[in-house]
Amino acid sequence: MQFIELTGRQLWRVISHDEVNPDELRAAGVTDDSVVRINRQGDIELRLKSGWEIIGGLLGDYEHRVQHESKLDWA
């Protein structure tokens, strides 16, 4: 599966208000310094001490937004 990694700070700039509630992401543990990744299906995963946890999802033209913000390609 391919992903693009972002910081929590970058994620805040990528999400649309109609996709994911920022309060839910904060409750899941996302901070500005968190490591998150997004897969090609739009799932948002948060890096925990022992692995990854799915905490939400993106909709619409998220691929362009994620690539633009991260300056990365899917890997």
Biopython code that builds the backbone (N, CA, C, O; Angstrom):
import numpy as np
from Bio.PDB.StructureBuilder import StructureBuilder

atoms = [
    (1, "MET", "N", (0.846, -1.175, 0.000)),
    (1, "MET", "CA", (0.000, 0.000, 0.000)),
    (1, "MET", "C", (0.893, 1.240, 0.000)),
    (1, "MET", "O", (1.951, 1.245, 0.629)),
    (2, "GLN", "N", (0.479, 2.257, -0.684)),
    (2, "GLN", "CA", (1.259, 3.485, -0.769)),
    (2, "GLN", "C", (0.715, 4.542, 0.191)),
    (2, "GLN", "O", (-0.486, 4.619, 0.447)),
    (3, "PHE", "N", (1.638, 5.355, 0.715)),
    (3, "PHE", "CA", (1.302, 6.384, 1.686)),
    (3, "PHE", "C", (2.081, 7.661, 1.389)),
    (3, "PHE", "O", (3.075, 7.657, 0.663)),
    (4, "ILE", "N", (1.599, 8.747, 1.972)),
    (4, "ILE", "CA", (2.362, 9.981, 2.095)),
    (4, "ILE", "C", (2.317, 10.351, 3.571)),
    (4, "ILE", "O", (1.246, 10.399, 4.176)),
    (5, "GLU", "N", (3.495, 10.611, 4.148)),
    (5, "GLU", "CA", (3.577, 10.993, 5.549)),
    (5, "GLU", "C", (3.556, 12.510, 5.688)),
    (5, "GLU", "O", (4.107, 13.241, 4.865)),
    (6, "LEU", "N", (2.909, 12.954, 6.748)),
    (6, "LEU", "CA", (2.784, 14.369, 7.067)),
    (6, "LEU", "C", (2.973, 14.554, 8.569)),
    (6, "LEU", "O", (2.929, 13.589, 9.332)),
    (7, "THR", "N", (3.178, 15.776, 8.976)),
    (7, "THR", "CA", (3.092, 16.099, 10.397)),
    (7, "THR", "C", (1.637, 16.456, 10.699)),
    (7, "THR", "O", (0.840, 16.696, 9.792)),
    (8, "GLY", "N", (1.316, 16.486, 11.961)),
    (8, "GLY", "CA", (-0.018, 16.933, 12.343)),
    (8, "GLY", "C", (-0.290, 18.346, 11.864)),
    (8, "GLY", "O", (-1.400, 18.663, 11.436)),
    (9, "ARG", "N", (0.728, 19.194, 11.938)),
    (9, "ARG", "CA", (0.598, 20.589, 11.478)),
    (9, "ARG", "C", (0.204, 20.641, 10.000)),
    (9, "ARG", "O", (-0.652, 21.435, 9.609)),
    (10, "GLN", "N", (0.832, 19.795, 9.186)),
    (10, "GLN", "CA", (0.487, 19.755, 7.765)),
    (10, "GLN", "C", (-0.918, 19.199, 7.565)),
    (10, "GLN", "O", (-1.652, 19.661, 6.691)),
    (11, "LEU", "N", (-1.286, 18.224, 8.360)),
    (11, "LEU", "CA", (-2.630, 17.646, 8.240)),
    (11, "LEU", "C", (-3.704, 18.696, 8.464)),
    (11, "LEU", "O", (-4.709, 18.715, 7.754)),
    (12, "TRP", "N", (-3.502, 19.576, 9.450)),
    (12, "TRP", "CA", (-4.500, 20.628, 9.706)),
    (12, "TRP", "C", (-4.733, 21.477, 8.460)),
    (12, "TRP", "O", (-5.849, 21.940, 8.223)),
    (13, "ARG", "N", (-3.689, 21.683, 7.668)),
    (13, "ARG", "CA", (-3.824, 22.509, 6.461)),
    (13, "ARG", "C", (-4.466, 21.739, 5.306)),
    (13, "ARG", "O", (-4.985, 22.348, 4.370)),
    (14, "VAL", "N", (-4.434, 20.412, 5.365)),
    (14, "VAL", "CA", (-4.950, 19.574, 4.276)),
    (14, "VAL", "C", (-6.444, 19.300, 4.420)),
    (14, "VAL", "O", (-7.160, 19.247, 3.420)),
    (15, "ILE", "N", (-6.917, 19.126, 5.642)),
    (15, "ILE", "CA", (-8.305, 18.688, 5.827)),
    (15, "ILE", "C", (-9.291, 19.808, 5.492)),
    (15, "ILE", "O", (-9.018, 20.993, 5.682)),
    (16, "SER", "N", (-10.437, 19.383, 4.990)),
    (16, "SER", "CA", (-11.567, 20.283, 4.752)),
    (16, "SER", "C", (-12.542, 20.125, 5.908)),
    (16, "SER", "O", (-12.620, 19.061, 6.521)),
    (17, "HIS", "N", (-13.266, 21.160, 6.197)),
    (17, "HIS", "CA", (-14.182, 21.132, 7.336)),
    (17, "HIS", "C", (-15.298, 20.111, 7.178)),
    (17, "HIS", "O", (-15.862, 19.661, 8.175)),
    (18, "ASP", "N", (-15.630, 19.734, 5.939)),
    (18, "ASP", "CA", (-16.700, 18.759, 5.730)),
    (18, "ASP", "C", (-16.187, 17.318, 5.725)),
    (18, "ASP", "O", (-16.969, 16.394, 5.504)),
    (19, "GLU", "N", (-14.892, 17.108, 5.964)),
    (19, "GLU", "CA", (-14.307, 15.768, 5.944)),
    (19, "GLU", "C", (-14.165, 15.179, 7.340)),
    (19, "GLU", "O", (-14.810, 14.189, 7.687)),
    (20, "VAL", "N", (-13.320, 15.802, 8.116)),
    (20, "VAL", "CA", (-12.957, 15.295, 9.433)),
    (20, "VAL", "C", (-13.051, 16.437, 10.426)),
    (20, "VAL", "O", (-12.604, 17.549, 10.148)),
    (21, "ASN", "N", (-13.625, 16.164, 11.565)),
    (21, "ASN", "CA", (-13.724, 17.164, 12.610)),
    (21, "ASN", "C", (-12.367, 17.276, 13.315)),
    (21, "ASN", "O", (-11.883, 16.290, 13.871)),
    (22, "PRO", "N", (-11.752, 18.456, 13.300)),
    (22, "PRO", "CA", (-10.457, 18.613, 13.963)),
    (22, "PRO", "C", (-10.479, 18.215, 15.439)),
    (22, "PRO", "O", (-9.479, 17.721, 15.960)),
    (23, "ASP", "N", (-11.615, 18.425, 16.118)),
    (23, "ASP", "CA", (-11.718, 18.035, 17.530)),
    (23, "ASP", "C", (-11.605, 16.518, 17.687)),
    (23, "ASP", "O", (-11.049, 16.037, 18.674)),
    (24, "GLU", "N", (-12.130, 15.765, 16.716)),
    (24, "GLU", "CA", (-12.018, 14.307, 16.763)),
    (24, "GLU", "C", (-10.576, 13.870, 16.548)),
    (24, "GLU", "O", (-10.112, 12.917, 17.175)),
    (25, "LEU", "N", (-9.868, 14.564, 15.666)),
    (25, "LEU", "CA", (-8.462, 14.238, 15.449)),
    (25, "LEU", "C", (-7.638, 14.546, 16.698)),
    (25, "LEU", "O", (-6.761, 13.768, 17.074)),
    (26, "ARG", "N", (-7.918, 15.676, 17.338)),
    (26, "ARG", "CA", (-7.215, 16.007, 18.583)),
    (26, "ARG", "C", (-7.514, 14.969, 19.662)),
    (26, "ARG", "O", (-6.616, 14.554, 20.396)),
    (27, "ALA", "N", (-8.772, 14.554, 19.757)),
    (27, "ALA", "CA", (-9.155, 13.536, 20.745)),
    (27, "ALA", "C", (-8.458, 12.204, 20.469)),
    (27, "ALA", "O", (-8.187, 11.440, 21.396)),
    (28, "ALA", "N", (-8.168, 11.927, 19.201)),
    (28, "ALA", "CA", (-7.454, 10.697, 18.827)),
    (28, "ALA", "C", (-5.972, 10.804, 19.128)),
    (28, "ALA", "O", (-5.261, 9.800, 19.085)),
    (29, "GLY", "N", (-5.481, 12.027, 19.437)),
    (29, "GLY", "CA", (-4.091, 12.205, 19.807)),
    (29, "GLY", "C", (-3.245, 12.991, 18.834)),
    (29, "GLY", "O", (-2.032, 13.089, 19.024)),
    (30, "VAL", "N", (-3.844, 13.560, 17.788)),
    (30, "VAL", "CA", (-3.070, 14.322, 16.812)),
    (30, "VAL", "C", (-2.678, 15.678, 17.395)),
    (30, "VAL", "O", (-3.520, 16.439, 17.871)),
    (31, "THR", "N", (-1.382, 15.955, 17.343)),
    (31, "THR", "CA", (-0.839, 17.259, 17.729)),
    (31, "THR", "C", (-0.081, 17.808, 16.525)),
    (31, "THR", "O", (0.052, 17.119, 15.514)),
    (32, "ASP", "N", (0.410, 19.019, 16.619)),
    (32, "ASP", "CA", (1.185, 19.596, 15.524)),
    (32, "ASP", "C", (2.403, 18.744, 15.183)),
    (32, "ASP", "O", (2.807, 18.676, 14.023)),
    (33, "ASP", "N", (2.984, 18.100, 16.179)),
    (33, "ASP", "CA", (4.206, 17.320, 15.978)),
    (33, "ASP", "C", (3.962, 15.840, 15.700)),
    (33, "ASP", "O", (4.919, 15.084, 15.539)),
    (34, "SER", "N", (2.724, 15.418, 15.641)),
    (34, "SER", "CA", (2.414, 14.008, 15.360)),
    (34, "SER", "C", (2.894, 13.618, 13.969)),
    (34, "SER", "O", (3.015, 14.455, 13.074)),
    (35, "VAL", "N", (3.162, 12.334, 13.813)),
    (35, "VAL", "CA", (3.444, 11.765, 12.498)),
    (35, "VAL", "C", (2.170, 11.062, 12.047)),
    (35, "VAL", "O", (1.659, 10.175, 12.731)),
    (36, "VAL", "N", (1.671, 11.467, 10.896)),
    (36, "VAL", "CA", (0.488, 10.831, 10.321)),
    (36, "VAL", "C", (0.824, 10.407, 8.902)),
    (36, "VAL", "O", (1.762, 10.916, 8.288)),
    (37, "ARG", "N", (0.054, 9.483, 8.404)),
    (37, "ARG", "CA", (0.197, 9.103, 7.002)),
    (37, "ARG", "C", (-1.190, 8.930, 6.416)),
    (37, "ARG", "O", (-2.153, 8.610, 7.112)),
    (38, "ILE", "N", (-1.257, 9.153, 5.111)),
    (38, "ILE", "CA", (-2.515, 9.025, 4.380)),
    (38, "ILE", "C", (-2.275, 8.047, 3.251)),
    (38, "ILE", "O", (-1.309, 8.170, 2.499)),
    (39, "ASN", "N", (-3.173, 7.061, 3.137)),
    (39, "ASN", "CA", (-3.022, 6.107, 2.038)),
    (39, "ASN", "C", (-3.840, 6.580, 0.840)),
    (39, "ASN", "O", (-4.565, 7.571, 0.919)),
    (40, "ARG", "N", (-3.713, 5.869, -0.246)),
    (40, "ARG", "CA", (-4.372, 6.310, -1.490)),
    (40, "ARG", "C", (-5.882, 6.238, -1.404)),
    (40, "ARG", "O", (-6.570, 6.841, -2.228)),
    (41, "GLN", "N", (-6.419, 5.518, -0.432)),
    (41, "GLN", "CA", (-7.862, 5.463, -0.234)),
    (41, "GLN", "C", (-8.358, 6.612, 0.629)),
    (41, "GLN", "O", (-9.564, 6.776, 0.814)),
    (42, "GLY", "N", (-7.426, 7.419, 1.164)),
    (42, "GLY", "CA", (-7.794, 8.584, 1.961)),
    (42, "GLY", "C", (-7.824, 8.350, 3.453)),
    (42, "GLY", "O", (-8.182, 9.253, 4.209)),
    (43, "ASP", "N", (-7.451, 7.143, 3.906)),
    (43, "ASP", "CA", (-7.429, 6.876, 5.346)),
    (43, "ASP", "C", (-6.304, 7.643, 6.011)),
    (43, "ASP", "O", (-5.183, 7.676, 5.502)),
    (44, "ILE", "N", (-6.596, 8.257, 7.143)),
    (44, "ILE", "CA", (-5.594, 8.961, 7.938)),
    (44, "ILE", "C", (-5.174, 8.021, 9.058)),
    (44, "ILE", "O", (-6.017, 7.513, 9.798)),
    (45, "GLU", "N", (-3.872, 7.791, 9.182)),
    (45, "GLU", "CA", (-3.337, 6.932, 10.230)),
    (45, "GLU", "C", (-2.378, 7.728, 11.093)),
    (45, "GLU", "O", (-1.568, 8.507, 10.591)),
    (46, "LEU", "N", (-2.481, 7.525, 12.390)),
    (46, "LEU", "CA", (-1.643, 8.202, 13.377)),
    (46, "LEU", "C", (-0.573, 7.237, 13.861)),
    (46, "LEU", "O", (-0.871, 6.088, 14.187)),
    (47, "ARG", "N", (0.680, 7.701, 13.912)),
    (47, "ARG", "CA", (1.775, 6.870, 14.409)),
    (47, "ARG", "C", (1.732, 6.850, 15.922)),
    (47, "ARG", "O", (1.837, 7.887, 16.576)),
    (48, "LEU", "N", (1.575, 5.660, 16.467)),
    (48, "LEU", "CA", (1.621, 5.453, 17.901)),
    (48, "LEU", "C", (2.952, 4.802, 18.255)),
    (48, "LEU", "O", (3.737, 4.473, 17.365)),
    (49, "LYS", "N", (3.207, 4.620, 19.509)),
    (49, "LYS", "CA", (4.467, 4.024, 19.940)),
    (49, "LYS", "C", (4.686, 2.644, 19.326)),
    (49, "LYS", "O", (5.809, 2.291, 18.964)),
    (50, "SER", "N", (3.615, 1.871, 19.211)),
    (50, "SER", "CA", (3.767, 0.488, 18.762)),
    (50, "SER", "C", (3.190, 0.210, 17.377)),
    (50, "SER", "O", (3.076, -0.953, 16.991)),
    (51, "GLY", "N", (2.826, 1.233, 16.627)),
    (51, "GLY", "CA", (2.276, 0.995, 15.290)),
    (51, "GLY", "C", (1.443, 2.164, 14.811)),
    (51, "GLY", "O", (1.628, 3.303, 15.240)),
    (52, "TRP", "N", (0.517, 1.857, 13.909)),
    (52, "TRP", "CA", (-0.335, 2.869, 13.286)),
    (52, "TRP", "C", (-1.791, 2.597, 13.641)),
    (52, "TRP", "O", (-2.198, 1.444, 13.780)),
    (53, "GLU", "N", (-2.578, 3.669, 13.789)),
    (53, "GLU", "CA", (-4.012, 3.555, 14.070)),
    (53, "GLU", "C", (-4.782, 4.438, 13.096)),
    (53, "GLU", "O", (-4.464, 5.615, 12.928)),
    (54, "ILE", "N", (-5.801, 3.861, 12.453)),
    (54, "ILE", "CA", (-6.663, 4.651, 11.559)),
    (54, "ILE", "C", (-7.551, 5.542, 12.409)),
    (54, "ILE", "O", (-8.226, 5.076, 13.327)),
    (55, "ILE", "N", (-7.541, 6.841, 12.089)),
    (55, "ILE", "CA", (-8.287, 7.807, 12.908)),
    (55, "ILE", "C", (-9.263, 8.654, 12.102)),
    (55, "ILE", "O", (-9.924, 9.527, 12.664)),
    (56, "GLY", "N", (-9.364, 8.419, 10.810)),
    (56, "GLY", "CA", (-10.282, 9.211, 10.000)),
    (56, "GLY", "C", (-10.007, 9.024, 8.532)),
    (56, "GLY", "O", (-9.236, 8.153, 8.130)),
    (57, "GLY", "N", (-10.651, 9.858, 7.731)),
    (57, "GLY", "CA", (-10.463, 9.751, 6.296)),
    (57, "GLY", "C", (-10.716, 11.063, 5.582)),
    (57, "GLY", "O", (-11.448, 11.928, 6.063)),
    (58, "LEU", "N", (-10.090, 11.190, 4.418)),
    (58, "LEU", "CA", (-10.255, 12.367, 3.583)),
    (58, "LEU", "C", (-11.156, 12.048, 2.401)),
    (58, "LEU", "O", (-11.278, 10.890, 2.001)),
    (59, "LEU", "N", (-11.783, 13.067, 1.846)),
    (59, "LEU", "CA", (-12.696, 12.915, 0.718)),
    (59, "LEU", "C", (-12.296, 13.871, -0.396)),
    (59, "LEU", "O", (-11.495, 14.784, -0.194)),
    (60, "GLY", "N", (-12.865, 13.648, -1.570)),
    (60, "GLY", "CA", (-12.684, 14.595, -2.671)),
    (60, "GLY", "C", (-11.291, 14.559, -3.260)),
    (60, "GLY", "O", (-10.709, 13.490, -3.446)),
    (61, "ASP", "N", (-10.763, 15.728, -3.552)),
    (61, "ASP", "CA", (-9.469, 15.871, -4.209)),
    (61, "ASP", "C", (-8.339, 15.875, -3.185)),
    (61, "ASP", "O", (-7.470, 16.747, -3.222)),
    (62, "TYR", "N", (-8.346, 14.908, -2.275)),
    (62, "TYR", "CA", (-7.333, 14.893, -1.227)),
    (62, "TYR", "C", (-5.950, 14.546, -1.769)),
    (62, "TYR", "O", (-4.948, 15.002, -1.219)),
    (63, "GLU", "N", (-5.871, 13.745, -2.841)),
    (63, "GLU", "CA", (-4.561, 13.359, -3.368)),
    (63, "GLU", "C", (-3.753, 14.598, -3.751)),
    (63, "GLU", "O", (-2.578, 14.715, -3.404)),
    (64, "HIS", "N", (-4.389, 15.510, -4.464)),
    (64, "HIS", "CA", (-3.696, 16.747, -4.859)),
    (64, "HIS", "C", (-3.318, 17.569, -3.633)),
    (64, "HIS", "O", (-2.204, 18.085, -3.556)),
    (65, "ARG", "N", (-4.229, 17.695, -2.680)),
    (65, "ARG", "CA", (-3.955, 18.499, -1.483)),
    (65, "ARG", "C", (-2.792, 17.926, -0.677)),
    (65, "ARG", "O", (-1.924, 18.665, -0.212)),
    (66, "VAL", "N", (-2.783, 16.598, -0.517)),
    (66, "VAL", "CA", (-1.736, 15.943, 0.262)),
    (66, "VAL", "C", (-0.382, 16.079, -0.430)),
    (66, "VAL", "O", (0.616, 16.388, 0.220)),
    (67, "GLN", "N", (-0.340, 15.856, -1.723)),
    (67, "GLN", "CA", (0.917, 15.983, -2.461)),
    (67, "GLN", "C", (1.417, 17.424, -2.460)),
    (67, "GLN", "O", (2.614, 17.673, -2.311)),
    (68, "HIS", "N", (0.516, 18.350, -2.623)),
    (68, "HIS", "CA", (0.898, 19.765, -2.630)),
    (68, "HIS", "C", (1.483, 20.176, -1.273)),
    (68, "HIS", "O", (2.521, 20.835, -1.217)),
    (69, "GLU", "N", (0.831, 19.794, -0.209)),
    (69, "GLU", "CA", (1.285, 20.182, 1.140)),
    (69, "GLU", "C", (2.597, 19.489, 1.512)),
    (69, "GLU", "O", (3.487, 20.116, 2.087)),
    (70, "SER", "N", (2.719, 18.216, 1.190)),
    (70, "SER", "CA", (3.890, 17.450, 1.618)),
    (70, "SER", "C", (5.082, 17.588, 0.660)),
    (70, "SER", "O", (6.227, 17.367, 1.055)),
    (71, "LYS", "N", (4.811, 17.951, -0.582)),
    (71, "LYS", "CA", (5.840, 17.976, -1.635)),
    (71, "LYS", "C", (6.408, 16.570, -1.901)),
    (71, "LYS", "O", (7.541, 16.433, -2.363)),
    (72, "LEU", "N", (5.613, 15.530, -1.606)),
    (72, "LEU", "CA", (6.030, 14.139, -1.772)),
    (72, "LEU", "C", (5.114, 13.408, -2.745)),
    (72, "LEU", "O", (3.985, 13.831, -2.992)),
    (73, "ASP", "N", (5.613, 12.314, -3.288)),
    (73, "ASP", "CA", (4.804, 11.388, -4.075)),
    (73, "ASP", "C", (4.455, 10.182, -3.214)),
    (73, "ASP", "O", (5.035, 9.970, -2.149)),
    (74, "TRP", "N", (3.509, 9.405, -3.691)),
    (74, "TRP", "CA", (3.094, 8.189, -2.985)),
    (74, "TRP", "C", (4.249, 7.206, -2.969)),
    (74, "TRP", "O", (4.891, 6.983, -3.995)),
    (75, "ALA", "N", (4.518, 6.618, -1.816)),
    (75, "ALA", "CA", (5.600, 5.629, -1.693)),
    (75, "ALA", "C", (5.127, 4.463, -0.842)),
    (75, "ALA", "O", (5.884, 3.519, -0.613)),
]
sb = StructureBuilder()
sb.init_structure("model")
sb.init_model(0)
sb.init_chain("A")
sb.init_seg("    ")
for serial, (resi, resn, name, xyz) in enumerate(atoms, 1):
    if name == "N":
        sb.init_residue(resn, " ", resi, " ")
    sb.init_atom(name, np.array(xyz, "f"), 0.0, 1.0, " ", f" {name:<3s}", serial, name[0])
structure = sb.get_structure()
